[in-house]
Amino acid sequence: MNFRFPPHGRLCAALLAGALGLAAVPPLCAAPVKGGTISVATVGEPPTLDPMASTADLVGILSQHIFETLYTFDANWNVTPLLADKLPQISEDGKVYTIALRQGVTFHDGSAMDSADVVASLKRWLAMASRGKQTAPLVAGIDAVDAHTVRLTLKEPYAPLTALLAMNNGAAVILPTEKIAPTLAEFVGTGPYQLKARMPDQYIQLTRFEGYKSRDGEPDGYGGARRQYLDEIRFVPVSNANTRVESAVAGQFDYVDSLPVESLAKLKNGRSDPVILKPFGWPRLVLNTKQGIMSNLAVRQAVQLALNEEDMLYAGFGDKQFYKLNGDLYPEGYPWATQLGGKVYNKGDVAAAKKLADSANLQDRTIRILTSQQYEFHYKMALVAAEYLKAAGFKVDMQVVDWATLTQRRQDPALWDIFITHSPFLPEPALIDFPSRDTPGWWDTPRRNTALKAFNQASSPQERVKLWAEVQKAVYDEVPFIKVGDFNAQAARSPSLQGVVPAPWPYFWNAWKRSDK
Amino acid sequence: MLRYLLNRLVGLAAVMFIVATIVFVIIRVTPGDPAAVMLGPQASQQDVADLRARLGLDQPLPVQYAVWLGQLARGDLGRSIFLDKPVLSALADRAEPTLWLTLMSLAIASAIALPVGILSAVKRGTVLDQSVLTFSMFTSSVPSFWLGLLLMQLFSVKLGWLPVAGYGGPDASFATRLSHLVLPAVVLGLVNSALVTRFIRASMLDVLRDDYVRTARAKGLTERRVILKHAVRNALIPILTVLGLTTALLISGAVVTETVFGLPGVGSLVVSAVLRRDYPVIQGALLVIAAIYVLINLCIDLLYLAVDPRVRY
């Protein structure tokens, strides 16, 4: 389902009305109108509104309306300029990025954005943001060439840089120099909406920033023009998933994010329309390559052979509308889709798995699976995985904990063998946490290092896609994690809310409220 | 009397100290890390360690405990890690919906329990009495979240009379805010009315057997006068106790109900603090809740003086 609306609503309406011989204009083609307030039900209260300080999706969803980055992603997930005037000029050796800035951009406090703000913001990002710290060892320097040009110099080529600068969580947002502090006291950005009030666990109120300077042209994913039709956006935390479903059915909110997939039938009979983002993300089993039973490659490969991903997806999502069996790390529609099909995927071959595990001469065949019921599908998939592993001769110690406990325990390699997590499809592979040697799983082998280094240093997009396929092959051979498949996400919107494009981090610039009068 | 009050206040301080210690130990031995939750899934171990150090969570537990006791001695409950504001101020922000919810639920519970409990005792053994007992058994055993979802389904989804969740936006009128409280108040009122009804019935049954009731009837007083003037007044002490306990429970946070209805009250603050491992908020909130509990009990004890002249401290 796609709710992308043409910019020329009136023309569309006239054509449709003419073609169909209708006097009334169908609401689908209604012209955008300025004004109105929307309420958006979110999954909870964000831990912070500082997008540099957290990589939580919720922080990105909210703060992307307030703050902007130099680059962002277009509808095809290519990097496109936002506060930068155009894509960076990159030197022949791939080490020097010259970034021209848009002129006339102002912050919510009225001050003009210039290169000093960008330099100070990027320095803060490199020092404190997780994604910035990932980049910092490669950065030789950042300096202002003139009032509207910034130069970023690298120690070695690093192709994912622009994608890292474009991401909306752990984000390299541009802040006014005088507001920069380790902990932000004021949330002042250049975004189309500004923070008016925040009552934790009650609402976050954003109002239109009248001094906003949009890019020219048409909207294009997160890029292109950002039109401010709405006067106000209110984010209301509703942490209970059942309550979010009921509020969507009752039509209390204009948009309700993150709804359980089993509520689709109920939504169809309610006062909101379902919004399905297809595909949204990928669940995965992360294997502890550092310590314990999973540090043995043969055991990891035995687990990979034993699992039946189709059964796991069915248990997790229950309806084929919401999942797809796909062993590739990216689905179709992304530049990174490799169509390798997964070398060892969805086998469910417990006999072969048992044979492989036998060859490892294990003293103890216990596998500790760390999972949480906070994400119901994690738990259900873990239950199915456990049965296949038992059939392959393993003992399974299922450790079901709350999410906060899981995020702490997974940091200690002595406490687990497999944990289950998921993430949205991120626009650039370097944004995913698994390639990092420092994240739980601790995949660190010569093959991984060689494949990733080549991928990160290649400059041409075509070459990078080919090299990404090599990384993926290394993943299938060394099994640092096992992708379960693709899954879709569901939200709901009021019929009067128009112009909302299904997106992993929903945004409400370019959205408007249809007058039902 | 003064001596009694002083003794109770000393007791309060002792209770606070015990609660502070138990809460501190329990939440520190519970796995989970506020720094990891705050930084998000992509944060590295080093980032988490850095934030832990900044928050003082890398200090040995006895040091953290001593720091916290020192803060308490100065009347400072600490600062919320997530909300970045003093715990006391976070609690004050949440007090309004919880207080209104408490008052409304208590009014509903009392409006149901007082007449029904008295009538059930007076009509003991009849169909009415049996029906009351069955109904109160049912409402006390129904999970509040289930009842909440059921009422939500009927009044918000089907009929569209009342909002499902939240507490209204920044410009919500007082009436709008109250409309958000109606369903949760009905849920809590119904659930709590069961216990109060049974207490009232039991207390009334005791009193109705007493000599002075028989004497009142022998004097030729009307049954209505016997019940309302003589029996109910003497049955009030246990009723006050249970109403006091119910009030304390409601103020201390109707955790499940507030979460189901997305009400930003004290109960939902405690739940989110636990999920986020916001240690200062959990500690501070539980301490304040314990204090309220003890103080309400003290108030109830003092109220006994007003309703029963035989009581002396």
Contacts between the chains, C-beta under 8 A, distances in Angstrom:
chain1	res1	chain2	res2	distance
A	37	B	169	7.9
A	39	B	169	6.7
A	41	B	165	7.2
A	44	B	272	7.1
A	45	B	82	7.6
A	45	B	272	6.5
A	47	B	37	6.6
A	47	B	38	4.4
A	47	B	40	7.7
A	47	B	82	5.4
A	47	B	276	6.8
A	48	B	38	6.8
A	48	B	82	7.7
A	53	B	38	7.6
A	53	B	39	7.2
A	54	B	38	6.3
A	54	B	39	5.7
A	54	B	40	4.4
A	54	B	43	7.9
A	55	B	39	6.9
A	55	B	40	3.4
A	55	B	41	6.0
A	55	B	42	3.7
A	55	B	43	6.2
A	56	B	40	3.9
A	56	B	41	7.3
A	57	B	40	8.0
A	59	B	40	7.0
A	130	B	39	6.6
A	130	B	40	7.3
A	130	B	42	5.2
A	130	B	43	4.7
A	130	B	44	6.1
A	130	B	47	5.3
A	131	B	42	6.9
A	133	B	44	6.9
A	133	B	46	7.6
A	133	B	47	6.7
A	134	B	44	7.7
A	169	B	40	6.6
A	169	B	42	7.7
A	170	B	40	7.0
A	170	B	42	5.8
A	183	B	84	7.2
A	196	B	170	7.8
A	197	B	170	5.6
A	199	B	93	7.1
A	199	B	170	7.5
A	199	B	264	7.1
A	200	B	82	7.9
A	200	B	83	5.0
A	200	B	90	7.4
A	200	B	93	7.4
A	200	B	264	7.7
A	201	B	94	7.7
A	201	B	264	4.3
A	201	B	268	6.2
A	201	B	269	6.7
A	201	B	272	6.2
A	202	B	166	7.5
A	202	B	167	5.8
A	202	B	264	4.2
A	203	B	166	7.7
A	203	B	169	5.8
A	203	B	170	6.4
A	205	B	169	7.3
A	205	B	170	5.3
A	234	B	169	5.4
A	234	B	170	7.5
A	236	B	165	7.6
A	236	B	166	5.2
A	236	B	169	7.7
A	236	B	262	7.5
A	237	B	262	7.2
A	238	B	165	4.9
A	238	B	166	6.9
A	238	B	262	4.5
A	239	B	259	6.6
A	239	B	262	7.1
A	239	B	268	7.8
A	239	B	271	7.9
A	239	B	272	7.0
A	240	B	165	7.9
A	240	B	259	5.7
A	240	B	260	5.6
A	240	B	262	6.7
A	242	B	149	6.1
A	242	B	260	7.5
A	243	B	152	7.5
A	243	B	164	6.4
A	243	B	165	4.9
A	243	B	260	5.9
A	243	B	261	6.9
A	243	B	262	5.6
A	244	B	165	7.7
A	246	B	149	7.0
A	246	B	152	5.1
A	246	B	153	6.7
A	246	B	156	6.6
A	246	B	157	5.7
A	246	B	164	5.0
A	246	B	165	7.7
A	247	B	156	7.8
A	247	B	164	4.0
A	247	B	165	5.0
A	249	B	157	5.0
A	250	B	152	8.0
A	250	B	156	4.7
A	250	B	157	4.6
A	250	B	160	6.5
A	250	B	163	7.9
A	250	B	164	5.1
A	251	B	160	7.8
A	252	B	156	7.3
A	252	B	163	5.6
A	252	B	164	5.0
A	252	B	165	6.8
A	252	B	166	7.7
A	270	B	157	7.2
A	401	B	31	6.8
A	402	B	32	7.0
A	402	B	275	7.0
A	403	B	37	7.9
A	403	B	275	7.6
A	404	B	31	7.8
A	404	B	32	3.6
A	404	B	33	6.9
A	404	B	34	7.9
A	404	B	36	7.3
A	404	B	37	5.2
A	404	B	275	6.2
A	404	B	276	7.0
A	404	B	277	5.1
A	405	B	30	7.6
A	405	B	31	4.1
A	405	B	32	4.6
A	407	B	32	7.6
A	407	B	33	6.7
A	407	B	36	4.2
A	407	B	37	6.3
A	407	B	41	7.4
A	408	B	31	5.4
A	408	B	32	5.3
A	408	B	33	4.1
A	408	B	36	5.6
A	409	B	31	6.1
A	411	B	33	7.9
A	411	B	36	7.1
A	411	B	45	5.6
A	411	B	48	6.8
A	421	B	41	7.1
A	423	B	41	7.1
A	431	B	42	7.9
A	433	B	41	6.8
A	433	B	42	4.9
A	436	B	44	7.0
A	438	B	44	4.6
A	438	B	45	6.0
A	438	B	46	7.0
A	439	B	42	7.7
A	439	B	44	6.6
A	439	B	45	7.9
